[in-house]
């Protein structure tokens, strides 16, 4: 039992630290995921949405600290009950998401290791079993190092975690695991390979045959049945191939400009998924940056999911020398975590990406 407990202790501690660090790298992304859970159509906790970011920061730092405390054997009772509370909460969330198909990615490991809702739920079940082993074998969880050293290690972990959060929120994630990282060609990311797996559906056909309902299932063909057709229900069996980038477009007034702009040799995109949330200082800096970029020969556009009226208002307020185009909000949240942020593209390939506070780092070089 002693060795089983120690193995469980290491697995749980390392997983909690790893999961927390992945989310510390991108707390804004985890906050977006929490907003998905807070949505009225999911948990109906929309009043918490404005506080998603501070809640996300508290959760991920606590996740790292609990993992470290478990490995060190500090505050055993508090640590175990914290683990139990967190895993019960996460297991409920992942089961709810999986069973009701509400949130398609729990965000457990951020964008580094995407998991389906059912995969997340099974992962939490395994963790639940391991934490139960830890609880019932808690007598074998003995501390390592002196108490002062353990407390100091947890304090250092707390300070480092806060420092990481401060840095990535004032810049961008240290490691970019998303589909829009530097070096990616957006058009290529939207392509379907010739051998791409097609989605598979079951079609459940309902007929009235001699006064009784009869269901026949096919994978597309209309069944040969003598009876009155009533309805058909569609069930996805397998999703098939989904390209890394599948929700990106650039539109304005009903026109699609995606291909035109992705073939521009020198393009600067100013991105703000919600102009109501755009930082005023950031927008002012974007105005100056855009003028500088245009003077060097770049084409500059803005992209937002906000209304045309809001875009025109912001353009006038900050004297922006470019027009805004529309793109899906989720895609824009994924592209860059700051509001506003900037992308520099050469023929659709992302060569630079910056937070509004770091526009001085942009190296705007014209590609001939």
Secondary structure, 3 states (H helix, E strand, C coil): CHHHHHHHHHHHHHHHHHHHHHHHCCHHHHHHHHHHHHCCCCCCCHHHHHHHHHHHHHHHHHHHHHHHHHHHCCCHHHHHHHHHHHHHHHHHHHHHHHHHCCCCCCCCCCCCCCCCHHHHHHHHHHHHHHHHHHHHCHHHCCCCCCHHHHHHHHHHHHHHHHHHHHHHHHCCCCCCCCCCCCCCEHHHHCCCCCCCCCCEEEEEEEEEECCEEEEEEECCCCCCCCCEEEEEEEEEEECCCCCCCCCCCCEECCEECHHHHHCCCCEEEEECCCHHHCCHHHHHHHHHHHHHHHHCCCEEEEEECCCHHHHHHHHHHCCCCCCEEECCHHHHHHHCCCCCEEEEEECCEEEEEEEHHHHHHCCCCCCC
